[in-house]
Amino acid sequence: MSNMSYCRFENTSRDLDDCIDALEDFRSIKELKEESMEGNEYEQRGVDRFVRLIKKAHSIIEDMEE
């Protein structure tokens, strides 16, 4: 489900914070996927997509700040 435009960043930032907390519990993406998501291919693909999106967002933000 998508967020309404007036609260998109508010809602997403809360979810992002939750994902970051989960990432901080592990030393690597590989460890996260092996130890906490064993056999859950759907969630493992979600982690891969999350990482790609974060990298893309980082690049966009850097470009916007220049």
PQR file with spaces between the fields and no chain letter, atoms N, CA, C, O and H, PARSE charges and radii, in Angstrom:
ATOM       1  N    MET     1       0.839   -1.167    0.000 -0.4000 1.5000
ATOM       2  CA   MET     1       0.000    0.000    0.000 -0.0000 2.0000
ATOM       3  C    MET     1       0.893    1.242    0.000  0.5500 1.7000
ATOM       4  O    MET     1       1.877    1.310    0.736 -0.5500 1.4000
ATOM       5  N    SER     2       0.548    2.195   -0.812 -0.4000 1.5000
ATOM       6  CA   SER     2       1.335    3.414   -0.862 -0.0000 2.0000
ATOM       7  C    SER     2       0.817    4.420    0.153  0.5500 1.7000
ATOM       8  O    SER     2      -0.315    4.326    0.629 -0.5500 1.4000
ATOM       9  H    SER     2      -0.252    2.140   -1.410  0.4000 1.0000
ATOM      10  N    ASN     3       1.663    5.377    0.469 -0.4000 1.5000
ATOM      11  CA   ASN     3       1.301    6.430    1.409 -0.0000 2.0000
ATOM      12  C    ASN     3       0.663    7.597    0.677  0.5500 1.7000
ATOM      13  O    ASN     3       0.935    7.833   -0.500 -0.5500 1.4000
ATOM      14  H    ASN     3       2.582    5.454    0.082  0.4000 1.0000
ATOM      15  N    MET     4      -0.180    8.317    1.383 -0.4000 1.5000
ATOM      16  CA   MET     4      -0.736    9.542    0.834 -0.0000 2.0000
ATOM      17  C    MET     4       0.404   10.557    0.753  0.5500 1.7000
ATOM      18  O    MET     4       1.295   10.561    1.602 -0.5500 1.4000
ATOM      19  H    MET     4      -0.401    8.125    2.339  0.4000 1.0000
ATOM      20  N    SER     5       0.377   11.402   -0.248 -0.4000 1.5000
ATOM      21  CA   SER     5       1.488   12.323   -0.472 -0.0000 2.0000
ATOM      22  C    SER     5       1.754   13.250    0.711  0.5500 1.7000
ATOM      23  O    SER     5       2.897   13.653    0.929 -0.5500 1.4000
ATOM      24  H    SER     5      -0.347   11.399   -0.938  0.4000 1.0000
ATOM      25  N    TYR     6       0.731   13.590    1.468 -0.4000 1.5000
ATOM      26  CA   TYR     6       0.914   14.526    2.579 -0.0000 2.0000
ATOM      27  C    TYR     6       1.606   13.891    3.792  0.5500 1.7000
ATOM      28  O    TYR     6       2.047   14.610    4.689 -0.5500 1.4000
ATOM      29  H    TYR     6      -0.197   13.262    1.291  0.4000 1.0000
ATOM      30  N    CYS     7       1.709   12.554    3.834 -0.4000 1.5000
ATOM      31  CA   CYS     7       2.384   11.905    4.957 -0.0000 2.0000
ATOM      32  C    CYS     7       3.390   10.844    4.495  0.5500 1.7000
ATOM      33  O    CYS     7       3.825   10.007    5.286 -0.5500 1.4000
ATOM      34  H    CYS     7       1.352   11.970    3.105  0.4000 1.0000
ATOM      35  N    ARG     8       3.748   10.887    3.225 -0.4000 1.5000
ATOM      36  CA   ARG     8       4.649    9.887    2.646 -0.0000 2.0000
ATOM      37  C    ARG     8       5.971    9.792    3.411  0.5500 1.7000
ATOM      38  O    ARG     8       6.384    8.704    3.811 -0.5500 1.4000
ATOM      39  H    ARG     8       3.394   11.568    2.583  0.4000 1.0000
ATOM      40  N    PHE     9       6.624   10.923    3.611 -0.4000 1.5000
ATOM      41  CA   PHE     9       7.939   10.883    4.249 -0.0000 2.0000
ATOM      42  C    PHE     9       7.838   10.584    5.745  0.5500 1.7000
ATOM      43  O    PHE     9       8.715    9.926    6.306 -0.5500 1.4000
ATOM      44  H    PHE     9       6.288   11.807    3.287  0.4000 1.0000
ATOM      45  N    GLU    10       6.788   11.055    6.382 -0.4000 1.5000
ATOM      46  CA   GLU    10       6.596   10.769    7.805 -0.0000 2.0000
ATOM      47  C    GLU    10       6.435    9.265    8.024  0.5500 1.7000
ATOM      48  O    GLU    10       7.123    8.684    8.864 -0.5500 1.4000
ATOM      49  H    GLU    10       6.076   11.589    5.926  0.4000 1.0000
ATOM      50  N    ASN    11       5.546    8.644    7.286 -0.4000 1.5000
ATOM      51  CA   ASN    11       5.308    7.201    7.454 -0.0000 2.0000
ATOM      52  C    ASN    11       6.524    6.380    7.037  0.5500 1.7000
ATOM      53  O    ASN    11       6.913    5.440    7.730 -0.5500 1.4000
ATOM      54  H    ASN    11       4.988    9.117    6.604  0.4000 1.0000
ATOM      55  N    THR    12       7.112    6.734    5.919 -0.4000 1.5000
ATOM      56  CA   THR    12       8.250    5.965    5.406 -0.0000 2.0000
ATOM      57  C    THR    12       9.461    6.107    6.314  0.5500 1.7000
ATOM      58  O    THR    12      10.208    5.147    6.500 -0.5500 1.4000
ATOM      59  H    THR    12       6.796    7.498    5.357  0.4000 1.0000
ATOM      60  N    SER    13       9.668    7.290    6.881 -0.4000 1.5000
ATOM      61  CA   SER    13      10.833    7.472    7.749 -0.0000 2.0000
ATOM      62  C    SER    13      10.738    6.585    8.990  0.5500 1.7000
ATOM      63  O    SER    13      11.758    6.107    9.487 -0.5500 1.4000
ATOM      64  H    SER    13       9.061    8.071    6.730  0.4000 1.0000
ATOM      65  N    ARG    14       9.542    6.365    9.485 -0.4000 1.5000
ATOM      66  CA   ARG    14       9.373    5.447   10.633 -0.0000 2.0000
ATOM      67  C    ARG    14       9.736    4.016   10.234  0.5500 1.7000
ATOM      68  O    ARG    14      10.426    3.316   10.975 -0.5500 1.4000
ATOM      69  H    ARG    14       8.714    6.754    9.081  0.4000 1.0000
ATOM      70  N    ASP    15       9.272    3.591    9.074 -0.4000 1.5000
ATOM      71  CA   ASP    15       9.591    2.247    8.594 -0.0000 2.0000
ATOM      72  C    ASP    15      11.082    2.111    8.305  0.5500 1.7000
ATOM      73  O    ASP    15      11.685    1.077    8.595 -0.5500 1.4000
ATOM      74  H    ASP    15       8.710    4.159    8.472  0.4000 1.0000
ATOM      75  N    LEU    16      11.669    3.150    7.736 -0.4000 1.5000
ATOM      76  CA   LEU    16      13.099    3.149    7.444 -0.0000 2.0000
ATOM      77  C    LEU    16      13.905    3.023    8.734  0.5500 1.7000
ATOM      78  O    LEU    16      14.887    2.282    8.789 -0.5500 1.4000
ATOM      79  H    LEU    16      11.180    3.989    7.501  0.4000 1.0000
ATOM      80  N    ASP    17      13.492    3.739    9.754 -0.4000 1.5000
ATOM      81  CA   ASP    17      14.168    3.666   11.043 -0.0000 2.0000
ATOM      82  C    ASP    17      14.130    2.243   11.598  0.5500 1.7000
ATOM      83  O    ASP    17      15.122    1.764   12.148 -0.5500 1.4000
ATOM      84  H    ASP    17      12.695    4.341    9.708  0.4000 1.0000
ATOM      85  N    ASP    18      13.001    1.573   11.458 -0.4000 1.5000
ATOM      86  CA   ASP    18      12.863    0.187   11.908 -0.0000 2.0000
ATOM      87  C    ASP    18      13.808   -0.735   11.134  0.5500 1.7000
ATOM      88  O    ASP    18      14.440   -1.614   11.721 -0.5500 1.4000
ATOM      89  H    ASP    18      12.195    1.962   11.012  0.4000 1.0000
ATOM      90  N    CYS    19      13.905   -0.534    9.818 -0.4000 1.5000
ATOM      91  CA   CYS    19      14.800   -1.353    8.989 -0.0000 2.0000
ATOM      92  C    CYS    19      16.266   -1.108    9.364  0.5500 1.7000
ATOM      93  O    CYS    19      17.062   -2.044    9.422 -0.5500 1.4000
ATOM      94  H    CYS    19      13.392    0.180    9.341  0.4000 1.0000
ATOM      95  N    ILE    20      16.608    0.138    9.615 -0.4000 1.5000
ATOM      96  CA   ILE    20      17.980    0.463    9.998 -0.0000 2.0000
ATOM      97  C    ILE    20      18.322   -0.190   11.333  0.5500 1.7000
ATOM      98  O    ILE    20      19.424   -0.712   11.502 -0.5500 1.4000
ATOM      99  H    ILE    20      15.960    0.899    9.569  0.4000 1.0000
ATOM     100  N    ASP    21      17.395   -0.167   12.275 -0.4000 1.5000
ATOM     101  CA   ASP    21      17.631   -0.851   13.551 -0.0000 2.0000
ATOM     102  C    ASP    21      17.925   -2.332   13.323  0.5500 1.7000
ATOM     103  O    ASP    21      18.816   -2.893   13.961 -0.5500 1.4000
ATOM     104  H    ASP    21      16.500    0.257   12.138  0.4000 1.0000
ATOM     105  N    ALA    22      17.186   -2.964   12.421 -0.4000 1.5000
ATOM     106  CA   ALA    22      17.417   -4.381   12.127 -0.0000 2.0000
ATOM     107  C    ALA    22      18.786   -4.592   11.495  0.5500 1.7000
ATOM     108  O    ALA    22      19.480   -5.553   11.826 -0.5500 1.4000
ATOM     109  H    ALA    22      16.463   -2.509   11.903  0.4000 1.0000
ATOM     110  N    LEU    23      19.180   -3.703   10.589 -0.4000 1.5000
ATOM     111  CA   LEU    23      20.489   -3.832    9.943 -0.0000 2.0000
ATOM     112  C    LEU    23      21.627   -3.709   10.954  0.5500 1.7000
ATOM     113  O    LEU    23      22.648   -4.384   10.831 -0.5500 1.4000
ATOM     114  H    LEU    23      18.616   -2.922   10.320  0.4000 1.0000
ATOM     115  N    GLU    24      21.449   -2.852   11.945 -0.4000 1.5000
ATOM     116  CA   GLU    24      22.517   -2.617   12.928 -0.0000 2.0000
ATOM     117  C    GLU    24      22.797   -3.831   13.803  0.5500 1.7000
ATOM     118  O    GLU    24      23.831   -3.889   14.469 -0.5500 1.4000
ATOM     119  H    GLU    24      20.619   -2.302   12.045  0.4000 1.0000
ATOM     120  N    ASP    25      21.894   -4.792   13.809 -0.4000 1.5000
ATOM     121  CA   ASP    25      22.084   -6.002   14.607 -0.0000 2.0000
ATOM     122  C    ASP    25      23.020   -7.006   13.941  0.5500 1.7000
ATOM     123  O    ASP    25      23.372   -8.017   14.549 -0.5500 1.4000
ATOM     124  H    ASP    25      21.054   -4.745   13.268  0.4000 1.0000
ATOM     125  N    PHE    26      23.426   -6.742   12.704 -0.4000 1.5000
ATOM     126  CA   PHE    26      24.241   -7.698   11.950 -0.0000 2.0000
ATOM     127  C    PHE    26      25.489   -7.024   11.392  0.5500 1.7000
ATOM     128  O    PHE    26      25.533   -5.805   11.227 -0.5500 1.4000
ATOM     129  H    PHE    26      23.140   -5.921   12.210  0.4000 1.0000
ATOM     130  N    ARG    27      26.494   -7.834   11.108 -0.4000 1.5000
ATOM     131  CA   ARG    27      27.757   -7.312   10.560 -0.0000 2.0000
ATOM     132  C    ARG    27      27.725   -7.169    9.053  0.5500 1.7000
ATOM     133  O    ARG    27      28.520   -6.421    8.484 -0.5500 1.4000
ATOM     134  H    ARG    27      26.458   -8.824   11.242  0.4000 1.0000
ATOM     135  N    SER    28      26.808   -7.883    8.393 -0.4000 1.5000
ATOM     136  CA   SER    28      26.757   -7.825    6.942 -0.0000 2.0000
ATOM     137  C    SER    28      25.354   -8.190    6.460  0.5500 1.7000
ATOM     138  O    SER    28      24.565   -8.786    7.194 -0.5500 1.4000
ATOM     139  H    SER    28      26.162   -8.491    8.855  0.4000 1.0000
ATOM     140  N    ILE    29      25.064   -7.827    5.230 -0.4000 1.5000
ATOM     141  CA   ILE    29      23.786   -8.193    4.622 -0.0000 2.0000
ATOM     142  C    ILE    29      23.689   -9.713    4.515  0.5500 1.7000
ATOM     143  O    ILE    29      22.626  -10.291    4.740 -0.5500 1.4000
ATOM     144  H    ILE    29      25.704   -7.342    4.634  0.4000 1.0000
ATOM     145  N    LYS    30      24.791  -10.346    4.174 -0.4000 1.5000
ATOM     146  CA   LYS    30      24.806  -11.804    4.061 -0.0000 2.0000
ATOM     147  C    LYS    30      24.428  -12.449    5.401  0.5500 1.7000
ATOM     148  O    LYS    30      23.623  -13.379    5.444 -0.5500 1.4000
ATOM     149  H    LYS    30      25.654   -9.876    3.992  0.4000 1.0000
ATOM     150  N    GLU    31      25.009  -11.951    6.477 -0.4000 1.5000
ATOM     151  CA   GLU    31      24.693  -12.496    7.800 -0.0000 2.0000
ATOM     152  C    GLU    31      23.217  -12.274    8.135  0.5500 1.7000
ATOM     153  O    GLU    31      22.560  -13.177    8.654 -0.5500 1.4000
ATOM     154  H    GLU    31      25.663  -11.195    6.442  0.4000 1.0000
ATOM     155  N    LEU    32      22.701  -11.102    7.849 -0.4000 1.5000
ATOM     156  CA   LEU    32      21.286  -10.810    8.089 -0.0000 2.0000
ATOM     157  C    LEU    32      20.401  -11.820    7.373  0.5500 1.7000
ATOM     158  O    LEU    32      19.483  -12.384    7.967 -0.5500 1.4000
ATOM     159  H    LEU    32      23.235  -10.369    7.428  0.4000 1.0000
ATOM     160  N    LYS    33      20.680  -12.042    6.107 -0.4000 1.5000
ATOM     161  CA   LYS    33      19.852  -12.935    5.307 -0.0000 2.0000
ATOM     162  C    LYS    33      19.994  -14.391    5.744  0.5500 1.7000
ATOM     163  O    LYS    33      19.018  -15.140    5.717 -0.5500 1.4000
ATOM     164  H    LYS    33      21.426  -11.584    5.624  0.4000 1.0000
ATOM     165  N    GLU    34      21.180  -14.795    6.141 -0.4000 1.5000
ATOM     166  CA   GLU    34      21.410  -16.182    6.540 -0.0000 2.0000
ATOM     167  C    GLU    34      20.840  -16.489    7.919  0.5500 1.7000
ATOM     168  O    GLU    34      20.248  -17.549    8.124 -0.5500 1.4000
ATOM     169  H    GLU    34      21.973  -14.187    6.163  0.4000 1.0000
ATOM     170  N    GLU    35      21.016  -15.562    8.872 -0.4000 1.5000
ATOM     171  CA   GLU    35      20.664  -15.860   10.255 -0.0000 2.0000
ATOM     172  C    GLU    35      19.227  -15.501   10.627  0.5500 1.7000
ATOM     173  O    GLU    35      18.600  -16.217   11.407 -0.5500 1.4000
ATOM     174  H    GLU    35      21.496  -14.701    8.705  0.4000 1.0000
ATOM     175  N    SER    36      18.708  -14.430   10.096 -0.4000 1.5000
ATOM     176  CA   SER    36      17.383  -14.025   10.550 -0.0000 2.0000
ATOM     177  C    SER    36      16.283  -14.326    9.540  0.5500 1.7000
ATOM     178  O    SER    36      15.100  -14.239    9.869 -0.5500 1.4000
ATOM     179  H    SER    36      19.218  -13.848    9.462  0.4000 1.0000
ATOM     180  N    MET    37      16.663  -14.682    8.310 -0.4000 1.5000
ATOM     181  CA   MET    37      15.659  -14.889    7.274 -0.0000 2.0000
ATOM     182  C    MET    37      15.831  -16.220    6.569  0.5500 1.7000
ATOM     183  O    MET    37      15.414  -16.378    5.422 -0.5500 1.4000
ATOM     184  H    MET    37      17.624  -14.753    8.043  0.4000 1.0000
ATOM     185  N    GLU    38      16.432  -17.159    7.236 -0.4000 1.5000
ATOM     186  CA   GLU    38      16.704  -18.457    6.619 -0.0000 2.0000
ATOM     187  C    GLU    38      15.426  -19.036    6.019  0.5500 1.7000
ATOM     188  O    GLU    38      14.430  -19.230    6.716 -0.5500 1.4000
ATOM     189  H    GLU    38      16.771  -17.031    8.168  0.4000 1.0000
ATOM     190  N    GLY    39      15.469  -19.303    4.741 -0.4000 1.5000
ATOM     191  CA   GLY    39      14.345  -19.907    4.055 -0.0000 2.0000
ATOM     192  C    GLY    39      13.254  -18.939    3.625  0.5500 1.7000
ATOM     193  O    GLY    39      12.319  -19.337    2.931 -0.5500 1.4000
ATOM     194  H    GLY    39      16.278  -19.145    4.175  0.4000 1.0000
ATOM     195  N    ASN    40      13.352  -17.695    4.016 -0.4000 1.5000
ATOM     196  CA   ASN    40      12.337  -16.711    3.654 -0.0000 2.0000
ATOM     197  C    ASN    40      12.831  -15.906    2.458  0.5500 1.7000
ATOM     198  O    ASN    40      13.336  -14.794    2.609 -0.5500 1.4000
ATOM     199  H    ASN    40      14.112  -17.371    4.580  0.4000 1.0000
ATOM     200  N    GLU    41      12.681  -16.474    1.281 -0.4000 1.5000
ATOM     201  CA   GLU    41      13.197  -15.845    0.063 -0.0000 2.0000
ATOM     202  C    GLU    41      12.510  -14.518   -0.238  0.5500 1.7000
ATOM     203  O    GLU    41      13.135  -13.601   -0.771 -0.5500 1.4000
ATOM     204  H    GLU    41      12.270  -17.378    1.158  0.4000 1.0000
ATOM     205  N    TYR    42      11.236  -14.413    0.098 -0.4000 1.5000
ATOM     206  CA   TYR    42      10.489  -13.174   -0.145 -0.0000 2.0000
ATOM     207  C    TYR    42      11.133  -12.015    0.626  0.5500 1.7000
ATOM     208  O    TYR    42      11.349  -10.940    0.066 -0.5500 1.4000
ATOM     209  H    TYR    42      10.729  -15.158    0.531  0.4000 1.0000
ATOM     210  N    GLU    43      11.436  -12.236    1.906 -0.4000 1.5000
ATOM     211  CA   GLU    43      12.050  -11.194    2.727 -0.0000 2.0000
ATOM     212  C    GLU    43      13.502  -10.950    2.311  0.5500 1.7000
ATOM     213  O    GLU    43      13.972   -9.814    2.364 -0.5500 1.4000
ATOM     214  H    GLU    43      11.260  -13.110    2.360  0.4000 1.0000
ATOM     215  N    GLN    44      14.212  -11.991    1.900 -0.4000 1.5000
ATOM     216  CA   GLN    44      15.591  -11.820    1.430 -0.0000 2.0000
ATOM     217  C    GLN    44      15.624  -10.928    0.193  0.5500 1.7000
ATOM     218  O    GLN    44      16.495  -10.066    0.075 -0.5500 1.4000
ATOM     219  H    GLN    44      13.830  -12.914    1.857  0.4000 1.0000
ATOM     220  N    ARG    45      14.682  -11.126   -0.729 -0.4000 1.5000
ATOM     221  CA   ARG    45      14.592  -10.256   -1.906 -0.0000 2.0000
ATOM     222  C    ARG    45      14.253   -8.824   -1.486  0.5500 1.7000
ATOM     223  O    ARG    45      14.712   -7.860   -2.098 -0.5500 1.4000
ATOM     224  H    ARG    45      13.975  -11.826   -0.633  0.4000 1.0000
ATOM     225  N    GLY    46      13.446   -8.703   -0.437 -0.4000 1.5000
ATOM     226  CA   GLY    46      13.114   -7.382    0.089 -0.0000 2.0000
ATOM     227  C    GLY    46      14.342   -6.659    0.607  0.5500 1.7000
ATOM     228  O    GLY    46      14.481   -5.453    0.406 -0.5500 1.4000
ATOM     229  H    GLY    46      13.073   -9.486    0.061  0.4000 1.0000
ATOM     230  N    VAL    47      15.234   -7.380    1.272 -0.4000 1.5000
ATOM     231  CA   VAL    47      16.479   -6.782    1.757 -0.0000 2.0000
ATOM     232  C    VAL    47      17.316   -6.296    0.574  0.5500 1.7000
ATOM     233  O    VAL    47      17.851   -5.188    0.606 -0.5500 1.4000
ATOM     234  H    VAL    47      15.121   -8.360    1.435  0.4000 1.0000
ATOM     235  N    ASP    48      17.429   -7.117   -0.461 -0.4000 1.5000
ATOM     236  CA   ASP    48      18.200   -6.721   -1.638 -0.0000 2.0000
ATOM     237  C    ASP    48      17.615   -5.452   -2.268  0.5500 1.7000
ATOM     238  O    ASP    48      18.353   -4.537   -2.634 -0.5500 1.4000
ATOM     239  H    ASP    48      16.995   -8.017   -0.486  0.4000 1.0000
ATOM     240  N    ARG    49      16.302   -5.408   -2.388 -0.4000 1.5000
ATOM     241  CA   ARG    49      15.651   -4.226   -2.969 -0.0000 2.0000
ATOM     242  C    ARG    49      15.848   -3.012   -2.066  0.5500 1.7000
ATOM     243  O    ARG    49      16.111   -1.913   -2.554 -0.5500 1.4000
ATOM     244  H    ARG    49      15.703   -6.151   -2.091  0.4000 1.0000
ATOM     245  N    PHE    50      15.723   -3.201   -0.771 -0.4000 1.5000
ATOM     246  CA   PHE    50      15.922   -2.122    0.196 -0.0000 2.0000
ATOM     247  C    PHE    50      17.316   -1.510    0.037  0.5500 1.7000
ATOM     248  O    PHE    50      17.461   -0.289   -0.010 -0.5500 1.4000
ATOM     249  H    PHE    50      15.509   -4.093   -0.375  0.4000 1.0000
ATOM     250  N    VAL    51      18.324   -2.356   -0.045 -0.4000 1.5000
ATOM     251  CA   VAL    51      19.711   -1.876   -0.182 -0.0000 2.0000
ATOM     252  C    VAL    51      19.872   -1.098   -1.491  0.5500 1.7000
ATOM     253  O    VAL    51      20.490   -0.033   -1.505 -0.5500 1.4000
ATOM     254  H    VAL    51      18.206   -3.348   -0.007  0.4000 1.0000
ATOM     255  N    ARG    52      19.319   -1.622   -2.589 -0.4000 1.5000
ATOM     256  CA   ARG    52      19.403   -0.904   -3.874 -0.0000 2.0000
ATOM     257  C    ARG    52      18.725    0.460   -3.785  0.5500 1.7000
ATOM     258  O    ARG    52      19.254    1.453   -4.285 -0.5500 1.4000
ATOM     259  H    ARG    52      18.817   -2.487   -2.577  0.4000 1.0000
ATOM     260  N    LEU    53      17.565    0.510   -3.155 -0.4000 1.5000
ATOM     261  CA   LEU    53      16.837    1.777   -3.039 -0.0000 2.0000
ATOM     262  C    LEU    53      17.574    2.780   -2.161  0.5500 1.7000
ATOM     263  O    LEU    53      17.590    3.974   -2.462 -0.5500 1.4000
ATOM     264  H    LEU    53      17.134   -0.296   -2.750  0.4000 1.0000
ATOM     265  N    ILE    54      18.177    2.308   -1.088 -0.4000 1.5000
ATOM     266  CA   ILE    54      18.938    3.203   -0.209 -0.0000 2.0000
ATOM     267  C    ILE    54      20.133    3.784   -0.958  0.5500 1.7000
ATOM     268  O    ILE    54      20.423    4.975   -0.838 -0.5500 1.4000
ATOM     269  H    ILE    54      18.163    1.339   -0.844  0.4000 1.0000
ATOM     270  N    LYS    55      20.824    2.951   -1.725 -0.4000 1.5000
ATOM     271  CA   LYS    55      21.954    3.443   -2.516 -0.0000 2.0000
ATOM     272  C    LYS    55      21.497    4.476   -3.539  0.5500 1.7000
ATOM     273  O    LYS    55      22.157    5.496   -3.737 -0.5500 1.4000
ATOM     274  H    LYS    55      20.589    1.984   -1.822  0.4000 1.0000
ATOM     275  N    LYS    56      20.363    4.209   -4.188 -0.4000 1.5000
ATOM     276  CA   LYS    56      19.822    5.148   -5.175 -0.0000 2.0000
ATOM     277  C    LYS    56      19.429    6.461   -4.491  0.5500 1.7000
ATOM     278  O    LYS    56      19.722    7.541   -5.003 -0.5500 1.4000
ATOM     279  H    LYS    56      19.827    3.381   -4.027  0.4000 1.0000
ATOM     280  N    ALA    57      18.766    6.367   -3.337 -0.4000 1.5000
ATOM     281  CA   ALA    57      18.365    7.562   -2.598 -0.0000 2.0000
ATOM     282  C    ALA    57      19.584    8.375   -2.185  0.5500 1.7000
ATOM     283  O    ALA    57      19.572    9.603   -2.268 -0.5500 1.4000
ATOM     284  H    ALA    57      18.527    5.489   -2.921  0.4000 1.0000
ATOM     285  N    HIS    58      20.628    7.698   -1.744 -0.4000 1.5000
ATOM     286  CA   HIS    58      21.855    8.385   -1.343 -0.0000 2.0000
ATOM     287  C    HIS    58      22.434    9.178   -2.510  0.5500 1.7000
ATOM     288  O    HIS    58      22.846   10.327   -2.349 -0.5500 1.4000
ATOM     289  H    HIS    58      20.637    6.700   -1.677  0.4000 1.0000
ATOM     290  N    SER    59      22.461    8.561   -3.672 -0.4000 1.5000
ATOM     291  CA   SER    59      22.993    9.225   -4.868 -0.0000 2.0000
ATOM     292  C    SER    59      22.142   10.443   -5.236  0.5500 1.7000
ATOM     293  O    SER    59      22.680   11.503   -5.558 -0.5500 1.4000
ATOM     294  H    SER    59      22.127    7.628   -3.803  0.4000 1.0000
ATOM     295  N    ILE    60      20.833   10.295   -5.188 -0.4000 1.5000
ATOM     296  CA   ILE    60      19.929   11.403   -5.524 -0.0000 2.0000
ATOM     297  C    ILE    60      20.117   12.557   -4.540  0.5500 1.7000
ATOM     298  O    ILE    60      20.195   13.718   -4.943 -0.5500 1.4000
ATOM     299  H    ILE    60      20.396    9.434   -4.927  0.4000 1.0000
ATOM     300  N    ILE    61      20.187   12.235   -3.264 -0.4000 1.5000
ATOM     301  CA   ILE    61      20.349   13.264   -2.233 -0.0000 2.0000
ATOM     302  C    ILE    61      21.673   14.003   -2.425  0.5500 1.7000
ATOM     303  O    ILE    61      21.723   15.228   -2.317 -0.5500 1.4000
ATOM     304  H    ILE    61      20.123   11.292   -2.936  0.4000 1.0000
ATOM     305  N    GLU    62      22.732   13.268   -2.704 -0.4000 1.5000
ATOM     306  CA   GLU    62      24.032   13.916   -2.947 -0.0000 2.0000
ATOM     307  C    GLU    62      23.930   14.887   -4.121  0.5500 1.7000
ATOM     308  O    GLU    62      24.437   16.007   -4.040 -0.5500 1.4000
ATOM     309  H    GLU    62      22.691   12.272   -2.791  0.4000 1.0000
ATOM     310  N    ASP    63      23.288   14.476   -5.199 -0.4000 1.5000
ATOM     311  CA   ASP    63      23.121   15.339   -6.382 -0.0000 2.0000
ATOM     312  C    ASP    63      22.295   16.576   -6.042  0.5500 1.7000
ATOM     313  O    ASP    63      22.594   17.667   -6.526 -0.5500 1.4000
ATOM     314  H    ASP    63      22.877   13.566   -5.264  0.4000 1.0000
ATOM     315  N    MET    64      21.268   16.422   -5.223 -0.4000 1.5000
ATOM     316  CA   MET    64      20.402   17.541   -4.866 -0.0000 2.0000
ATOM     317  C    MET    64      21.114   18.560   -3.978  0.5500 1.7000
ATOM     318  O    MET    64      20.795   19.749   -4.012 -0.5500 1.4000
ATOM     319  H    MET    64      21.025   15.535   -4.830  0.4000 1.0000
ATOM     320  N    GLU    65      22.077   18.094   -3.187 -0.4000 1.5000
ATOM     321  CA   GLU    65      22.782   18.977   -2.271 -0.0000 2.0000
ATOM     322  C    GLU    65      23.889   19.773   -2.945  0.5500 1.7000
ATOM     323  O    GLU    65      24.397   20.734   -2.366 -0.5500 1.4000
ATOM     324  H    GLU    65      22.336   17.129   -3.159  0.4000 1.0000
ATOM     325  N    GLU    66      24.266   19.394   -4.144 -0.4000 1.5000
ATOM     326  CA   GLU    66      25.351   20.110   -4.840 -0.0000 2.0000
ATOM     327  C    GLU    66      24.878   21.404   -5.434  0.5500 1.7000
ATOM     328  O    GLU    66      25.664   22.124   -6.050 -0.5500 1.4000
ATOM     329  H    GLU    66      23.854   18.614   -4.614  0.4000 1.0000
